[in-house]
Amino acid sequence: MGRINPIAALIINLTLDKLGLFGNDQQEEESYSEPELEDTLSVRMLKRKEGSVTLIVGCRESGKTVLGYRLAELLGRPIYAVSPEENPPSGIAELKFEELDEQPPPRSTLFLDDLPAYMGSRDYQNRFVQVVERLVPIVRHKRKLHLIFSTQLASLSDKYAMDADCVIFKPPSLLYEDIERASVRRRQDAIAHIWEGKSEDWIHRHCYILSHREKGLVGVQKPTFM
């Protein structure tokens, strides 16, 4: 067998590298620039809607809260927050659970941070489930609200939360992989390679967005009020 001409080999390698079939993954990661959340078609689409539902799914401490507030800020409406664990940032109005029936005012954004984890999809005697069940169907038309849920486990969210205009993924929790909704789990498995080997800081600054018009990795900045 004859020896490969070194010039020919160089040309082949350069061609494969240009096609993305050969090369260093680390170099590709460094050179690839993801769009920022505010530049996505999905966010522009949400801003044009009178009301919408967005679901953020991911493990604890993956940056869901920062992502939720950043999205709320980009939607450009007054923000109201309900969280079982912490007070909202300065300048964000806090709502108590018992206020969800009457508040927030129309044409605002409501961020329910990790609250769906406290409701079971079959527990319709639960008062919170009943409130959200009444709230979600009228979000788009009657109240004209942007509703943002964050949760570690989509299968524990109310069924109406799955009727979302946009689903945003963070790395999933391994503790919940066997009880997650099948449709959500398939998508998480398909994008699992995105999070492999990434630092905590990188994960906090990125998410995977899926809407009716778009899907892909997106950069996330902190909201200006945090």
C-alpha positions, 0 to 999 in steps of 0.5 A: 500500500502506497504512502498517503501524500502529506499535502493530500492528507492536509487537504482532507483534514481541512475539508472534514474540519470545515464540514464539522466532521473532524476537529476538536470539540473544545475548540468548537465549543469556544468558537460557537456563540449562542444567541441571547434570550432576548434575541430569540424568536420565542421571546419576540413571539411571547411579547406579541401575545396578550397572554402566554404560559412558559414552563421552566424545567430543571434541577435545583440550583441550575439557575431557574429563578434567575432565568424566570426573572430575566424572561419576566423582565424581557416581557416588559410588563409589571412583575408579580412573584410567588415563591415558597422559599424566598422573597422576590428581588427588590422592586418585584411585587410579592403575591401571597397564595391567597391573592392569586384568585384576584391578583395580579392585575391584567396585562402583567407577568406572574412568576410562580417559582417552584410552586408547581412542585407543591401540587400533584396533577391528580390532587384536585382537592388541593386548594392550590391546584384548584386556584391554578386550574382556574387561573391558567385557562383565562391567562391568554384572553380574560386576564391577559397575563404572562404566566411563568412556572418553574419546577424541578419536575414537570410531572408534578405540575398541573396538567394545564401548565403543559399547555405551554407556549414555550418550555425552557430546559435546564439540566434535569434531576437524576432523582426524578428521571423515572417519574418525569413525564414521558414527553419531557423526558424524551426531550431531556434525553435528546439534549443531555449532551449539552450539559455534559462536562460544563461548569456550574457557571456555564449552566447558570448562563445557558438554557435550552428553549423549545417553542412552536417556532424555535428550539436551541441553546440560548445564553441567559444574562442576569436581570438588571434588578438582581 
